[in-house]
Amino acid sequence: MCAKIALAVFLIVVATASAANLPDKYYGTFDLSHSENFDEYMTAKGYGWFTRKLVTFATFKKVFTRTGSKNLFDYSNLTSKKDVHYKNIELGKAFQGEGLDSTKHEVCFSIITFTLKDGHLFEHHKPLEGGDAKEETYEYLFDGDLLLVRMSFNGVEGRRFYKRIE
Ligand SMILES: *[C@@H]1O[C@H](CO)[C@@H](O)[C@H](O)[C@H]1NC(C)=O
């Protein structure tokens, strides 16, 4: 009886774990195509005019790469300001990584967790104590062939669309 329950629990855990792999469609290199309401979003975050203009001229790429293991992936956020690489990410498992201070736009460390819900990928950043950065969640989903990244601050949503280049 006990053994049966244990086995059932084990199978459920295995089923859940194997369901939580990054879907194939996310793998690749994506280049920024266009944005919607992004200037408004940055304004809500308190970025000044000069920073917003700099961001307008910056280049942005997102790269999701396979690793040797099916449940681990690498992610890179490549920009002309700074490249950030996260290695061996496991969905649902928090790790410490570089993030950007949302108010001063400086590099700081955050606890980062990627999760998957209804086929959408979520990247949650919780800044470590000390800074005045705020928690932030980026949502990744597909809009046709484009990778859509949604982010919001104080109810102002910015959307950025990325085109697959590899
Ligand atoms: C990617 O980097 C840019 C600037 O280098 C930053 O503003 C943005 O928040 C980062 N995006 C994610 C999803 O981490």
The ligand as an ORCA input file, in Angstrom:
! r2SCAN-3c Opt
* xyz 0 1
  C      18.743     42.658    -21.110
  O      19.718     43.673    -21.004
  C      19.203     44.995    -21.037
  C      20.342     46.021    -21.004
  O      21.607     45.513    -21.154
  C      18.281     45.205    -19.864
  O      17.741     46.509    -19.897
  C      17.165     44.185    -19.897
  O      16.403     44.318    -18.728
  C      17.731     42.761    -19.991
  N      16.623     41.872    -20.260
  C      16.404     40.770    -19.562
  C      15.242     39.989    -19.977
  O      17.134     40.415    -18.647
*
